Amino acid sequence: MKRSKRFEKLEKMPINQDGFSYEWEEVGLITMESPNDPKPSIRIENGRIMEMDGKERKDFDSLDRFIADYGINVQDADMSMAIDSLEIARMLVDIHVSRQEIVKICGGCTPAKLVEVINHLNVVEMMMAQMKMRARKNPANQAHATNLDDNPVLIAADAAEEALRGFAEVETTCALARYAPFNAIALMLGAQTGRAGVLNQCSMEEATELELGMRGFTSYAETLSVYGTETVLIDGGDTAYSKAFLASAYASRGIKIRFTSGTGSEVLMGNAEQKSMLYLEVRCLYLTKACGVQGIQNGSINAIPLVAALPNGFRAIAAENLIASMLNIEVAAGNDTAFTHSDFRRGVKLAMQFMPGTDYITSGYGGIPNLDNVFAGSNEDCDDYDDWYVLQRDMKVDGGIKPIKEEEAIAVRNKAARVCQTVFQCLGLPEITDEEVEAATYAYCYQDMPPRNKAEDMKAATDMMERGITGFDIVKGLYENGFEDIAERVMKMLKQRVIGDYLHTSSVLDDQFRVMSAINNQNDYMGPGTGYRVSDERWAELKEKFNALKPQDV
C-alpha cells in the first residue's frame, strides 16, 4: 500500500511513542464512570451508618467500616445525600456559593455520591472549582533534590537553589537506603541556606522516615501510602488502623504529614474489584480524612503512565485533586512523574493544576535533571525553569516559584556546600573536600562531582545514627563554626515541633517562620476580585525576565 507522507511523519512524532489502551471494565482498567461503580445511598440508625452505597453494614469490608465510622459526618449525611448531585456540581462552579458551604455538604456525602457529583463536570469546570476549593488561599510548590550517587554535597547545593527559587517544600530520597541520614541532613541544611522556613523530607520506608523526623533531620513526610481496596491495603502491610496509628506517631512528635494515593494504583497491584480508578481513589481520600490526616499527595503519582493511556485520564486526575479539596484536606497535586514523550501533552497535563492553583502545584518539581531524579523522573525538571517562569509571566499566574539570577544561584549553592562541609566535620563524618564544594557550586548533575567513598559514607551514616546524633548537634556545630545564621534557622525549625502550628491543614512557613495555613490563610474565592490575587510585589517577581528588552536598550 502506498503511504501518505503526512501519516508517515505523524507516526514518528513523540506523541506516538506513548502507550495507549482501550478500557477494560472487568479488571478496573477504566478511569471514571464505570458501570460497576456503586450508586450513592445511606441509611443511618441511632447515629450509626448501617448501609452505605448499596452495601449493608454486615457486608462492609474494613475500609467501608472505617470510612463509615470516622470519615462521614452523620449529622449532615441525610441533608447532604438528599441534594441532587447535579446541583452540588453546579454549586462547585457557582461564585455565589462559598467554599465553606460546599465543604459542609461534602462532609456528609458518601464516596459514591462525590464520584457522581464530579462526573457531571468537564475539565474546565473542575479547574474553576479547584480555584475555589483548595484549602489555602496562596498556592505553593514542592521540589525534588536527589542524585544517582546520593552525593550529599550536591543535594545541599540543589536544595539551596530550589529554596531560593521559592519552593515551600523540598524532598529527597536515596538510591541506596543507608545514605538516608546523610541525604536528609544535606537537604535540611541546603534548604535553610536557600531560604528560612522551607520544609523538608526524606522519602524512605516508614520506620526510617519516622526516625529521621524524630531526630530533627526532616520536618514533614508524605509517602505514607493508602489504597482503595482492602486486599491491596493489606498487601501493602497495612490496615486503616495501622495507618491512623502511624499518622498519630508523626503528629505527636510535631512532624507534618500527608498520605499518598492516586488513581490507578489498585489496578496496577491487581485487585481493583472491577471499580473505576476514580471511585477507588475517593475511598483513599475518605480514608485519609478518617485517619485525621491533614493532607494528601495525589494526582495519580507513579500510576500516571497507565492512567494517561486511557480515555479520561487527565480528567480523572483533575477530579481526584478536586475531590480532596472538597473534603477539606491539603492537596499536593502530583505532576511529579514523567509519563509522556510529548512536551505538548505534559504541558497540558500540568495546566489543570498550574492555572487554578493547588496547595502544592507539584509534588514535586524536579529541581535537578531527570537523569538524577531517583523518584524516576518528574513531569518537569531544572531544564524547564524558564518555561515555567514565562508561563507565569504570560498569564499572570502564580506557579509558586520565581526567577533568580545566575550569580545568586552560584553564591547560595557555594554557601550550602560549605555549610554541609562544616557539619560533616563537626559530626566526625567523612571529609567533604574543597574540590567537592567547588564542583557542587557549578554542577549540572552527579557526573560533575568527584566520586566519594560510598562504603565509608554508609558506614559513617550508620555509626552516626548509633551515636544518637540529632538536630541539636547540628545547630551546635554550625553555631561554633561561623554559620550562626543557618544555626538559628535550623533551631527555629526544631522549635516548630513544639509549637505545632504547622501541623494545621495546608501549612507552609514564610522566611520569618510565620505559618500560613487553611486556618489563617483560608481560600475565600467567590468570583472576580476575591480569593488569591497576584500582588504588585509578587507580580514584579513573576514578570522578571533577565534577557527581556528594556526600553533603554532600544
Order of alpha helices (4+ residues) and beta strands (2+ residues): alpha-beta-beta-beta-alpha-alpha-alpha-alpha-alpha-alpha-beta-alpha-beta-alpha-beta-alpha-beta-alpha-alpha-beta-alpha-alpha-beta-alpha-alpha-beta-alpha-beta-alpha-alpha-alpha-alpha-alpha-alpha-beta-beta-alpha
